[in-house]
């Protein structure tokens, strides 16, 4: 099975290798990443991230519900995503993005 | 309730409907005085929060912490239904787990909006308000200080569960003899095993998550930001408490039952040298 890697801007966290199509909220946590997951259903924004790099593939575009929330929490930031809504289809580099 | 009545003939994990000023943790490290004092605090807090916008919002911060822990477990429980190829045919309990998970998403979202965002639109809290807010976060840590391998992710005080687990093992569902039930409980609760380690790992994940959740709240003290109370729990403390409690429970059982002079427990677990 193909794997993709999730790299973190905070280099104190090692990259995590996950199968293609993996849902980040099922594999990442505060133990292996700088990400905090809240609702895990795309409505709270706790897991909002900025995807600074996409390599060896491309992530699917956010669905309309995710786009709506991102327009409120990270207006004008095309790199903003909700980590719990991402199905991994590329190597990505991410950092947490606060809506607060 | 119907299930427990049918299967066990009595309540084991369910309980009669409780009033609004009761603690939510059903298996906890408590006594009559602690329970009375806690009830008084909850009543006082309810009165305060009904007339104070900051404290009312801060209630949702604690609610968010408690829900944050729940989400860790609920997400895992919801996976079976979420990934089921034919949801119409999925077992109903798995569907309930999924809808519970979705329901808690709304709880967490509303808690986060009110506790972490709306609160910033209010004027700076007074010293009294800060004190109350930090007391409730400390109280939440005390409630989540323990962990249990009976239900991973539910931070029950395990010694408080011994009697219930004993009843469960002795019920018609498992039909264990007294020596077998005690032996099983001894292996599960007083010896380090995979279940204990997994439960402790979940506890530590919750601890780190809580720290992250309150990290931007200016009114939270350094001690609470670090979740120091919850952070003092260790695997060895948990095992020591369990061993003391099990020894007391074992003695009490012996005092209650006629003298048991039967054979050694027939139940031999894999790898156990007896």
Interface residues (C-beta under 8 A of the other chain):
Chain A: X25 X26 X29 X30 X31 X36 X37 X38 X39 X40 X41 X43 X44 X45 X46 X98 X100
Chain B: X68 X71 X72 X75 X79 X101 X102 X104 X105 X106 X108 X109 X112 X116 X117 X120 X204 X205 X208 X209 X212 X213 X216
